[in-house]
């Protein structure tokens, strides 16, 4: 008896769906920044739902890997791709959660502008990723993607440093500074996670060349 091919969406379909959830997630994260405390709770809850849905896809990918005899790339690479996408989503969710848990409000305009810049970098990373992942069948075609993500990560680093500098010069009370610093650092980790994802795709491309 031959090996039965697993039914349902392919690895590429599931990875694409994970990437699309990132676009939804960062849109919700952006909405949290300019919302009232009450609105933030509702948006945060919606962000949790998106993170949970993305997490389910990650679990499905791992299950499919365990069921598949033949995979389009090395199993370790597919698992790493799913894990990197999951890390990006988890960090977005953590950022939104911290805004609500810390009760952040009345942020000085300069710091809010810089936080928005950090999230804007994440939005561009998510959009680039969602556009690129459907072409993962031909990873060598994605060179422009990983180059752009690395460029965006540099933008994110600059935004991170400028935001921290403005925060420490803001004159806010120490507790608020600590809370905002936590959020700023999680946003930076999310940007780094997108770079890790792009580097993983580049590694796959090198293997497949």
C-alpha positions in Angstrom: 0.0 0.0 0.0 1.4 3.4 -1.0 1.9 6.3 1.4 -1.3 8.4 1.6 -0.8 12.1 0.9 -2.2 14.2 3.7 -5.4 16.0 2.7 -6.1 19.7 3.3 -4.1 22.9 2.8 -0.4 22.6 1.8 2.5 23.8 3.8 2.7 26.9 1.6 -1.0 27.6 2.1 -0.6 27.4 5.9 2.5 29.5 6.0 0.7 32.1 3.8 -2.2 32.1 6.2 0.2 32.7 9.1 1.7 35.6 7.3 -1.7 37.1 6.5 -2.5 37.0 10.2 0.6 39.2 10.9 -0.9 41.9 8.7 -4.2 41.7 10.6 -2.3 41.7 13.9 -0.1 44.7 13.3 -3.2 46.6 12.1 -4.8 46.0 15.5 -1.6 46.9 17.3 -1.6 50.2 15.5 -5.2 50.9 16.5 -4.3 50.4 20.1 -1.9 53.3 20.1 -4.5 56.0 19.5 -7.4 54.5 21.3 -9.0 55.1 24.7 -8.3 52.7 27.6 -11.8 51.1 27.1 -11.2 50.7 23.3 -7.8 49.3 23.9 -9.3 46.4 25.9 -11.6 45.4 23.0 -8.8 45.7 20.4 -6.4 43.7 22.6 -9.0 41.0 22.9 -9.3 40.9 19.1 -5.5 40.8 18.9 -5.5 37.8 21.2 -8.0 36.0 18.9 -5.8 36.6 15.9 -2.7 35.4 17.8 -4.7 32.2 18.8 -5.7 31.6 15.2 -2.1 31.9 14.1 -1.0 29.7 16.8 -3.4 27.0 15.7 -2.0 27.2 12.2 1.5 26.7 13.7 0.3 23.6 15.5 -1.3 22.3 12.2 2.0 22.8 10.4 3.9 20.7 13.1 1.2 18.0 12.9 1.4 18.0 9.1 5.2 17.6 9.3 4.8 14.6 11.6 2.4 13.0 9.1 4.3 13.7 5.9 6.9 11.4 4.4 8.0 14.0 1.8 8.2 17.7 2.4 9.0 20.6 0.0 12.0 21.7 2.1 13.9 20.2 5.0 11.6 19.5 7.9 13.8 21.6 10.2 13.5 24.6 7.8 9.8 24.4 7.6 9.5 24.1 11.3 11.8 27.1 11.7 9.8 29.1 9.3 6.5 28.4 11.1 8.3 29.2 14.4 9.6 32.5 13.2 6.2 33.6 11.9 4.7 32.5 15.3 7.4 34.6 17.1 6.4 37.7 15.2 2.7 37.2 16.1 3.4 36.5 19.7 5.5 39.7 20.1 2.8 41.8 18.5 0.3 40.3 20.9 2.6 40.9 23.9 3.0 44.5 22.9 -0.8 45.1 22.7 -1.3 43.3 26.0 1.3 45.4 27.8 -0.5 48.6 26.7 -3.7 47.4 28.4 -2.1 45.7 31.4 0.0 48.8 32.1 -2.9 51.2 31.6 -0.8 53.4 29.3 -2.4 56.8 28.5 -1.5 60.5 28.1 1.7 59.7 26.3 3.7 62.8 25.3 3.2 63.5 21.6 6.9 63.1 20.7 7.0 59.6 22.2 3.7 58.6 20.7 5.0 59.7 17.3 8.1 57.5 17.8 6.1 54.5 19.0 3.9 54.9 15.9 7.1 54.9 13.8 8.2 51.6 15.4 4.8 50.0 14.7 4.8 51.4 11.2 8.1 49.6 10.5 6.4 46.4 11.8 3.5 47.0 9.5 5.8 47.3 6.5 7.6 44.1 7.5 4.3 42.3 7.8 3.1 43.5 4.4 6.3 42.5 2.8 6.2 39.1 4.4 2.5 38.4 3.4 3.4 39.3 -0.2 6.5 37.1 -0.2 5.4 33.9 1.5 3.1 32.8 -1.4 6.2 32.7 -3.6 8.1 30.5 -1.2 7.9 27.6 -3.7 10.7 29.5 -5.5 12.8 30.9 -2.6 15.5 32.2 -4.9 12.9 34.7 -6.2 12.6 36.3 -2.8 16.0 38.0 -2.6 14.4 41.4 -2.8 12.3 40.4 0.2 15.0 39.5 2.6 17.1 42.5 1.5 14.1 44.8 2.2 13.4 43.2 5.6 17.0 43.8 6.6 16.7 47.4 5.5 13.5 47.8 7.5 15.2 46.2 10.5 17.8 48.9 10.4 15.0 51.5 10.3 13.5 49.8 13.3 16.8 49.9 15.2 17.0 53.7 14.6 13.4 54.2 15.7 14.1 52.1 18.8 17.1 54.2 19.8 15.3 57.5 19.2 12.3 56.4 21.1 14.4 55.3 24.1 16.3 58.6 24.1 13.0 60.6 24.0 11.6 58.5 26.8 14.5 59.1 29.1 14.5 62.8 28.3 10.7 63.1 28.7 10.5 63.9 32.4 7.8 61.3 33.0 7.6 59.6 36.3 10.0 56.6 36.7 7.2 54.0 36.8 5.7 55.2 33.5 9.2 55.2 32.0 9.7 51.6 33.0 6.3 50.6 31.5 6.9 52.4 28.2 10.5 51.0 28.0 9.1 47.5 28.3 6.7 48.1 25.4 9.4 49.8 23.3 11.7 46.8 23.8 9.1 44.2 22.8 8.4 46.2 19.6 12.1 46.0 18.9 12.2 42.3 19.5 9.3 41.9 17.1 11.3 43.8 14.4 14.3 41.4 15.1 11.9 38.4 14.7 11.0 39.6 11.2 14.7 39.7 10.4 15.2 36.2 11.8 12.4 35.1 9.5 13.9 36.7 6.4 17.3 35.2 7.3 15.7 31.7 7.5 14.2 32.2 4.0 17.5 33.3 2.7 19.1 30.2 4.2 16.5 28.0 2.5 17.2 29.7 -0.8 20.9 29.0 -0.5 20.2 25.3 0.2 17.8 25.1 -2.8 20.2 26.9 -5.2 
